[in-house]
Amino acid sequence: MVEVPPQGTSSVRDGKQQVARLEVSWMCSGDVACVVDATPNMTIDDLRSQVLERTAVPVEQQKLFWEGSELFHQADFMRVGSGGASGHQVIQLVRCHSDPRNTNRAFFRENLNLQDGPVGSFCQVRKLGNAIFGEVGMYKWTNADGLDEDVAVKCINVQKARQTLEKDTNEWTAHQSQHNVPQPEDAYAEIGVLQYLSKQPDLPNYLLKLLGAFVQDSNIWLVMELADGGELLDVVLSQKLADTFQTRRYLWQTLQAVKYLHAHHIGHRDISLENLLLRGDEIRLGDFGNAVPSHSSTGQEFRYFLTVGKDTYRAPECIVPRRSKAMVIVPTNAGPEDVIMHRESGGLGGLYQVRLPKGAIRGQMCQAEVWGYAVQPADIFSCGVCFFCMSYGSGPWIKAELTDELFYHVYANGDNGMKDLLRHWGKPFLEAEAMELLLSMIRINPLTRPSAVSCLESNWFRDQNAARDDEML
């Protein structure tokens, strides 16, 4: 919380609430940029909104600092109020112009903290499966407190994992040059995400929890809670998914996990039935090897270019051509600098997003920039495909590309296209609210897909939301 600071502000009484005049200065010159009204329950988003109003600096271009540290999240901002004894409470502002295509796949590696050698003792029970850089096994773990626990351990070969450190961390430049293209899986980024999440006090049950990480000989050991129910894929393929209620419950839990990740600016990029695990009767979303930051610290949405994830679940905009420009006709409902979904001419062509130039005129041809894809809408599309698989026992297509006959039919006919396929297969429609949710999640245009928060507000989840609200009382 921001309280009345001793320096850099004055304070007034606004009814019963104390208001501080918090000074925001330019970092380079030290000149005052503006003064904002700070109340005890003020959020960092409130601060950014006032800075925008009083300086005209867009939120995505604001970088705010206090005592030399950048304010990324609300927890960072709360330190401003708790540091009253420091005697200096001026927020510093830097205006940052950045291209959202310039991304850093190594961002999550900054959270990496590997212990040297194991904590406690381990006894392998059985192998659970293979991983990209090693294998996963079930172990009996006697932890540092002397408690025995069944855990899953992912062993990652250090030498193989280190190969990712030599690759370009900017997907845009690597995609254009095809030089030092990063591998889809980044083991060190996965560990960084897991360690970051493990420190969060409000982490939901539906995200796989990391219990420890250390280096032993030539391997990195990731100790995680055991998802004893295995992959959701096996449940779907064995047709053991009991009923609509269970599908709804699993989808609700999955969306709760995705909502949390997205709130923390984490894009998963590989959501699939294979990565939705079961612990008892609860979902655990795991495997963060493709994860990337979805937004900058100032809220700017990043754009990515690497084709990752599994074919069936991958959103159509994630197949990005290796060119920087494309000739497009400006749609009648679009304008300068809008991001639109473009279908390449010639044959079946491809689908990808472009950004229109400043001088774009509706109905006329122009040269647009190939704009990559945003990860949050892509995650929602993958969740939608999982929803379809849980509901009907198989995927709606092999790939979400125009060369796939089934996907092309949906592309050409919209919501009616999916309904046509269900009729053709002799499959019943879901109930109205569920069908509406499904169709919205797998829309071709990512700009029209709902967020995880909006998905969870569907009336189809009213019982799950009511039960959660009752638990919180």
KEVEX-807781 format. One record per residue: residue in one letter; x, y, z of N, C-alpha, C in turn. Coordinates in pm, whole numbers, plus 50000, padded with zeros to 5 digits. Example, Ala and Ser with C-alpha at 12.3 -4.5 7.8 and 13.67 -1.06 7.14 Angstrom:
2
a513194943150780512304955050780513204967050780 s512854977550708513674989450714512905000350787 
end
This chain:
473
m500834988150000500005000050000500885012650000 v500385023149940501105035849941500555044250055 e501395047550153500975055850264501535069850245 v501195078950337501675092650324503165092950351 p503985095750251505425095750270505925108650331 p507065108250399507565120050468508205130350377 q508665126350260509335135850172508825133950031 g508955144349949508555143349810507075144849789 t506305146449897504855147749885504335157349990 s503105161449970502325167750076501085159450092 s500325161150200499135153050221497935161650254 v496775156750214495525163350244494535153050290 r493415157850347492345148950387491255149150281 d490905137450228489815136250132488725128250199 g487805135250266486815128350348487525121850464 k487345108450474487995100950581489275094250533 q489565095550404490725088650348491885098350330 q493055094450378494225102850363494785101450223 v495115112850160495635112950025497025119250025 a497965112549962499325117849952499545123049811 r500255134249801500665139349671502035133449643 l502045123249557503265115749530503945121449405 e505195124949421505925131349311506515120849217 v506345123049088506955114648985507905123548904 s509185119848902510175128148833510835120348721 w511345127748622512085121448513513435116848565 m513785104448537515015098848591516255106348537 c516255109548409517455115548348517725129648399 s516685138148400516885152148435516625155248580 g515795147048645515405149848783514245159648792 d513785165048678512645174248678511365166748713 v510445174148774509165168148811508335165648685 a507905153248666507055149848552505585152548584 c505185148948707503815151348751503715148148899 v502595151548956502275147849094500975140149090 v500935128549155499745120049152499155119049292 d497875115749297497175113849424497315099249466 a497965096949580498195083249627497395080749754 t496505070749749495715066849864496255053649920 p495885050050043496425037650103496145025050023 n495025024749947494695012649871495005014049722 m495885023049688496245025449549497035013649492 t496795010349364497524999749296498515005849199 i499434997449152500405002249054499705005848923 d498604999048891497835002448771497195016348785 d496735019548907496205033048932497275043548909 l498485040648957499605049948940499885052148792 r499955041348716500235042548573499145050448501 s497905048548542496795055948480496915070848504 q497285074648626497455088948657498655094948582 v499735087048570500895091948496500515094048350 l499735084948294499255086448157498425099148143 e497515101348237496625112948231497385126148240 r498455126248319499125139048349500405141348269 t500915130848203502125132748122501935128547977 a500835121447948500535116147814501525105247772 v502265099647867503145088347837502305075647841 p502175068447729501355056147728501845046147833 v500905038547887501235028847991502335019347946 e502235014647820503225004947772504605010847757 q504745024347763506055030647751506585035547886 q505835033347994506255037948126507145027548194 k508295031948241509135023748329509315031948457 l508835026548568508815033548696509825027248791 f510545035748865511585030948956511415037549092 w511835030349193511895035949329513145030449396 e513995039649443515255036149509516085026649422 g516115029249290516965021649199516375008649149 s515215004549200514594991949157513334994849076 e513164987548966511984989548884510754983448950 l509644990348937508384985548992507664977348886 f507704964048903507074955148804505644951748846 h505484946848968504204941649014503714949349136 q502514946149180501944952749297502814950849420 a503414938949432504264936449549505454946149552 d505994949449435507084959249429506584972949473 f505394976449426504844989749455504534991349603 m504124980549669503804981349812505014985149896 r506224982549844507434986149918507585001249930 v506985008549835507075023149841506415028249968 g505235022449998504525026750118505165021950246 s505765009850241506365004350362507735010150393 g508255018150299509605023550318509625037950365 g508615041850440508495055750483509695060850560 a510375052050633511495056450714512705060350631 s512665056550503513845059650419513995074450394 g512875081950406512965096450391512925101450249 h512785092450149512765096950010511765088549934 q510685094849883509605087249825509265091549683 v510215096949612509965101449477510055089649381 i509015087849299509015077749195509725083549072 q510595075849010511295080448891510695074048767 l510585081948660509935077748537510905078148420 v510885067348341511625066848215510625063248106 r510645070847996509795067447884510565058147790 c509985046447764510695036347688509915032947562 h510485035847447509905031947319510525018547280 s509695008347266510254995147233509374988147131 d509994979547054509294971546955508864958547022 p507574955347024507114943347095507604930347032 r508214931146914508784919146852510154915746910 n510784925346977512064922747042511814916147177 t511954903147182511634895647303512874888647357 n512764883747478513894877347545513444863847602 r513744853247530513364839947578514124836047705 a515204842947733516004839747853515464846647978 f514384854147967513894862248079513704853948205 f513084842248194512784834348314514014827448371 r515084827048295516314821048349516864829148466 e516454841848474516934850348583516474845348720 n515384837348723514884831948850515614819248893 l516534814448809517164801448830518034801448955 n517834791249038518634789749159518734774849190 l519814768549144519994754149160520924751249277 q520484742149365521334738049477522384728149428 d523484727749498524574718549464524384705749545 g523834695849480523614683049547522224682049606 p521754669749629520364667449675520144671349820 v518884674449849518444676749986517614664650025 g518024657250125517334644950162517804633350079 s517074622250084517464610250010516324605649920 f516714599049810515744594849709515884579949680 c514754573549657514734559549617513784558249498 q514314554349382513464553549263512504541849273 v511254544849239510204534649240510004529149099 r509804538149002509634533748864509774545748770 k510014542648644510074553048542508664556848501 l508434569848485507124574748444507054578148296 g508174582348239508174585948098509434593148059 n509484597247934510644604347880510364619247872 a511404627247885511324641747867512274645747755 i512184658147710513014662747598514494661047628 f514914664447748516334664047782516664653047884 g515764643547904516034633148003514814624348024 e514524621048149513374612648179512754616548311 v511524611448334510774614448455510514601448529 g510744601548658510534589548739509784592548867 m509184582148924508554583149055509574578949160 y509694586949266510664584349372510004585249508 k510574577949602510294580149744511334590149794 w510874601049848511784611749892511664613750042 t512784612350110512844616150251513464630050255 n512624640150283513094654050270513924658250391 a514314671050392515204676250497514574675350635 d513234674950642512544673850771512324659450813 g512844650150733512694636050767511364630050728 l510574637250649509264632450607509364625250473 d508634614150462508624606450338507484611250249 e507774612050119506784616950025507024610749889 d505924607049820506034602549682506104614849592 v507124615449508507324627149422507664622549280 a507544631949188508024629849051509334637449037 v510304631248973511594637548952511884637648802 k512094649648748512534650948610514034652848610 c514744643448548516194644448536516544650248400 i517244661348400517584668448277519084667948257 n519514663148143520934662548112521484676748097 v522474680248178523004693848179523594697648045 q524344688547985525014691647858523984694847749 k522904686947743521864689347643521124702347672 a520854704747799520134716847837520924729347803 r522244728647818523084740347794523134744547647 q522734735447558522734738947416521804750847389 t520764752247468519834763447447520474776747482 l521484776647567522124789047610522924795547497 e523234787747394524034792847283523174798647172 k521864797747184520964802047078520494816447099 d520004822446991519464835946996518254836247089 t518194845947177517064846947269515934855647214 n516174862047100515164870347035514544862446919 e513294858146935512674849746833512504856946700 w512274869746704512064877346581513314877246494 t514444880946552515684881446474516114867546429 a515924857546516516284843946478515384838746367 h514114842246372513154837846269513494844046134 q513894856446135514214863346010515514858145949 s516524856246033517844852445981518024837345967 q517194829646042517354815046050518754811246098 h519334819946178520654817446237520514816446388 n521114806046446521024803946591519584803446640 v518714796946564517304796046601517184787946730 p516504793246832516384785946959515534773446944 q515864763447022515044751447028513714754947096 p512634747847060511354750747126511414749347277 e512104738947325512174736347469513394743247529 d513184750647636514264757147709514194752347854 a515064742947888515014736748021515254746948132 y516184756248109516494765948214515344775848234 a514644779348125513474787948140512374780648217 e512204767748189511194759948261511474759948411 i512744757748446513104757648589512834771348650 g513184781948575512954795548625511484798248650 v510624793848559509164795648578508694787948700 l509104775448711508684767148824509154772948957 q510394778048960510884783749085510174796849119 y509864804749016509094816949041507724813449098 l507044803949036505704800249081505724794349222 s506764786649254506824780149385506914790049500 k507324802449468507464812749572506184820649593 q505164818349509503954826349518503024820849625 p502604829049722501774824049832500354820449789 d499904825549674498524822949631498474813649511 l499504805449491499544796549376498374786749382 p497564785949275496424776749278496884762349269 n496014753249314496344738949311496584733849171 y496054740749072495984735148937497254737148855 l498284742648917499604743648853500564734248926 l501304726148848502214716448906503264723548991 k503464718749113504334725549208505724719449211 l506714728249209508104724249223508454723749372 l509074712749414509444710949555510934712849579 g511724711749474513164713549488513864712349353 a515054718149344515834717549220517314717649257 f518044707849206519474707149238520234700149125 v521554701549131522434695249033523104683349099 q523034671949032523684659749081524444653348966 d525774652848979526624647648871526354655448743 s525884648948638525684655748510524224658648482 n523384658348584521954660448566521414671248659 i520394677948611519584686648695518364678648740 w518094678548869516944671548923515864681748960 l514704680148900513544688048938512604679049018 v512414682449145511544674549232510174681349236 m509154674149189507814679949178506784671049246 e505654677049279504584668949334504194658249233 l503784646849282503444635549196502004636749149 a501834637149017500494636848958500174622148933 d499594615549034499434600949031498414596148930 g497594605248878496574601248781497054601248638 g498284605348613498824605348478498274616448392 e498414614748260497994624948165496494624448142 l495894636048126494474636748091494214630247956 l495204630447867495064624047737494664609447750 d495294602147842494994587947860493544585947905 v493074594947989491684594048036490724596147919 v491034606047835490164608947720490184597447621 l491374592147589491484581347491490834568547539 s490854566247670490244554147725488744555747747 q488234567847712486794570947726486324569147870 k487224572647964486874571748105486484585248165 l486384595348078485914608248126484424606848150 a484054607048275482734602148316481564609148249 d481534622448254480334629448207480654644148183 t479624651648143479784665948116480264673448239 f479794669348357480194676148480481694675148500 q482264663448473483704661748491484474669948388 t483984670248264484624678648161484614693148203 r483474697648252483344711648295484294714548411 r484394705148502485264706948619486724707948576 y487154698948488488544699048443488854711648363 l487924715948279488164728148201488234740248292 w487364740948391487374752148486488714752648559 q489214741148603490504740748673491644744848580 t491584740248455492604743948358492614759048336 l491444764848320491354779248297491784787148421 q491564781748540492064788348660493584788748658 a494214777748615495684777448604496164787548501 v495504788048385495904797148279495664811648320 k494554814048387494264827548437495394832448528 y495874823648615496964827548706498254830348630 l498584821648536499794823748456499724837048382 h498594839648319498444851848240498464864248329 a497924863348449497984874648542499414877848581 h500274867648576501694869448608502534870848481 h501864873848369502544876348240503374864348194 i502864852348216503504840148170502624833748063 g503184831947944502494824647839503024810547832 h502154800547830502584786547837503074781347701 r502274782747597502564779247458502594764147429 d502224755747524502174741447495501064734847577 i499934741347589498814735447663498214724347578 s498104712647638497614700847567497144690647670 l496414680547624495984669847715497184662447771 e498304662147694499524655647742500144663147859 n499954676247865500554684347971499554687948081 l498344682948069497364684148178497384670948254 l497974671248372498124659248454497044659048561 l496864647448621495844645848726496504641748857 r496174648948961496554645049097495254642849172 g494964630149200493624627049249492624630349139 d491714639149168490714643249069490864658049034 e492114662949045492384676949014493424678148903 i493234688348821494164691348713495464697148768 r496574693448705497864699848729498464703248593 l498524715948560499154720148435500654720748455 g501414713648370502864713448383503564715748251 d504854713048248505734714148131505794728548079 f506744736148133506894750348099508104752848009 g508514742647934509694744047850509544754047737 n508304756947695508064766747589507584780247642 a507554781747772506974793747833507814806147804 v507124817447787507774830247762506974841247832 p507584852747858506804863947913505824869047809 s504574871047849503544875547756503544890747740 h503984897947844503974912547843505254917947906 s505554930147874506674937047938506234941648076 s507174947048151506854952048285505884963648281 t505784970248167504864981548155503554977548090 g503354964548067502094959848013502034958647863 q503154960947793503164959747648503144944947609 e502234941447518502094927547475503204923847378 f503954913347410505044908847324504504900847206 r505294900247098504964892546979506054881946956 y505624869746930506564858546914506464852446775 f507494844746737507614839946599507924825046587 l508354818746694508754804746687507534795646688 t507554785446602506474775446600506744765346710 v505894765146811506074756246925504764748946954 g504814739847049503604732647086503304721146992 k502164714847013501754702946938500754706746830 d500844699846717500094703546598498604705646624 t497954695946687496494696446703496044708446784 y496844712346884496444722746979496924736746938 r497844737446844498494750046811497534759546739 a497524772146780496664782246717497164785346576 p496254788746484496664790746344497654802046323 e497584812646405498474824046384499924821146424 c500164809446484501504806246533502424800546425 i501924799246302502774795646189503084808546115 v504254814246142504604827546091505564826145973 p505264832445859506164831445744507474838745770 r508534834345701509844840445721510024852145625 r509274862445651509434875045577509034886245671 s509454898145641509154909445729507944917445682 k507584916345552506484924145498505514915245421 a504294920045405503284913045325502364923345262 m501964920845137501014929445070499594925145107 v498814934545161497454931345206496494942245158 i495234938445146494174948145123493574951645259 v493524964445291493054968845423491564965945435 p491154958245534489724955345553488934968145582 t487634967745555486784979445578486614982545726 n486844972545812486684974745956488024976846027 a489074979845950490404981846010490954995345968 g491944999946043492545012946016494045012846038 p494695024246027496155025146043496655019046173 e497715011246164498415004946276497604994246347 d496464990246290495724979046346496444965946317 v496264956246405496764942746381495604934346330 i495794927746216494714919946155495214905946121 m494274896846104494584883346057494574883745904 h495644879045844495804879845699495914865845641 r495194863645531495334851145456496164853845332 e497244846445319498144848345206497484843545078 s497654850844972497054847244843497844835944777 g497164829044685497834818244613497614804844678 g496864795844612496564782844669495804784344799 l496104775544893495474776645025496134787545108 g497364791145072498044801945143498254798545290 g498484808845370498664807145513497924818045587 l497744815945716497074825745803498094831045903 y498224844045912499114849946011498704864446034 q499254870346138498894883946175499894894046116 v499354905346072500174916346022499724929246088 r500624938946088500304952246143500284962146028 l499154969046014498974978445904499834990945926 p500294997245819501125009345832500285021445872 k500965032245907500275044445950499385050245840 g499785048645716499015054445607497995045045545 a497625034345613496695024545557495335030945529 i494775027745412493465032945373492545021045345 r491385021345403490455010145390490155007045244 g490204994045213489904989545078491054990244981 q492184995945023493324997244933494464987844974 m495304984644876496464976144900497554983944973 c498234976945064499364983345134500364972645174 q501524977245216502554968145263502534968245416 a502214956645476502094955645622503264947545678 e503524949545806504584942245873504064928945927 v504794918345903504474905445964504684906946115 w503664903646193503624908146332503684896746435 g504024884546392504134873746490502814870746556 y502874866046681501634862746754501784865946902 a500654868346965500604870447110500314857047176 v500914854547292500834841147350499544838547428 q498944848747487497744846047567496574841147482 p496234847647370495164842047285495504828147231 a496784825647204497184812347157496934801847265 d497194805247391496914796047502495414792947511 i494584803047491493134800947499492684791547387 f493234793247267492894784347156493234769847194 s494404767747252494814754247293493874748647398 c493454757047491492474752547591491164748647524 g490774756147421489554752947348489644739447279 v490794736247221490984723147158490924712047264 c491524714447380491424704847491489954702647530 f489194713347535487764712747566487044703947464 f487344706047337486724697947231487084683147250 c488364680347274488814666647292488124659947411 m488004667247521487314661647638485854658947610 s485244667247527483814666047499483504655147398 y484424653147301484114644147189485094632547172 g486134631847254487024620347251488124620847147 s488144631247064489204632946964489304647646928 g490354651146854490544665046816489684669046697 p489464682046678488634686646566489354686246432 w490694685546434491504685446312492884679946346 i493684677646242495074673446266495934685646296 k495794695946213496514708546232495564720146203 a495714731046276494914743046249495574751146139 e495654745046021496234751345902495274749345786 l495324758045688494384757545576494584745245489 t495744738845498495954726445424495204714645486 d494724716345608493924706145675492464708145634 e491874698045572490524699445517489494703045623 l489594697045739488624699645845488764713945897 f490004718145921490204731845969489764741845863 y490064739045737489674748345631488154750245627 h487414739445650485954740545650485484749845762 v486124748545880485764757445991486154771745958 y487344773645900487794787045861486804793445763 a486374785845664485514791245559484094793845605 n483644786845710482244787745750482024792445894 g483104795645965482964801046099482314791146196 d481534796346289480884787946389480044777046324 n479374780446213478564770546144479414759246088 g480674762246054481574751946004481814741046106 m482044744946232482254735046337480974727046361 k479834733846357478574726846376478324717146261 d478714721046140478584711946024479384699146046 l480604700646097481434688846121480814679746224 l480274685346330479644677146433478434669646377 r477664676446293476514669646229477014658246140 h478084661146063478624651145972479114638846049 w479714641146164480224630046246479134623446331 g477944628946329476874623546412477064626446559 k477764637546590478034641346728476994651646775 p476494650546896475524660446946476204673546980 f475474684446968475974697347014476034697147167 l476964704747221476964706947366475784715847401 e475464716547530474404725747571474794739947531 a473804748547515473994761647450475154769547510 e475244770647641476284778847704477674772747682 a477764759347686479044752647662479454754147517 m478494752947425478794754247282479284768347250 e478644778147309479054792047288480474794247337 l480804788747454482154790147509483174783347419 l482894770847377483824763447292484124771047163 l483074775547095483264782246967484044795246983 s483844802147095484574814647117486064812147140 m486404801047205487804798147238488614793947116 i487954788047016488704783246899488424791946776 r488064804546798487904813646685489234815146611 i489114816646481490314817646397491094830346428 n490394841546442491034854346469491334855546618 p492624856246656492954856946799492414869246868 l492174880146793491684892446855490244891046903 t489534880646857488144878646897487974867747002 r489074861447042488964851147147488844857647285 p488134851447376488034856847511489314854447591 s489504861947696490604859447789490204847947881 a491164843147959490854832648057489834837648158 v489954850248198489004856148293487604856048234 s487464860148108486154860548043485584846448027 c486434836747994485964822947984485354818148116 l486024821448224485564816948356484284824048400 e483964835148336482714842248367481514836448293 s481744826248208480644819848137479624814048235 n478364815248202477304809548286477424794448299 w478154788248206478334773748214479114769848339 f479874779048396480674776348516480024781648643 r478754784948639478174791548756478264782948882 d478104769648870478184761048989479604760849045 q480604759748957482004759649002482364773049067 n481924783949005482234797149062481544799349194 a480314794449206479564795949332480224787849443 a480674775649410481334767249511482634773549557 r483374779649463484624786349500484354798249589 d483314805949556482974817649637482574813549778 d481854802249790481454797349923482664793350005 e483674787449939484884783350011485664795450062 m485554806649992486304818550029485654826350142 l484394823450170483694830650279484174826250415 
end
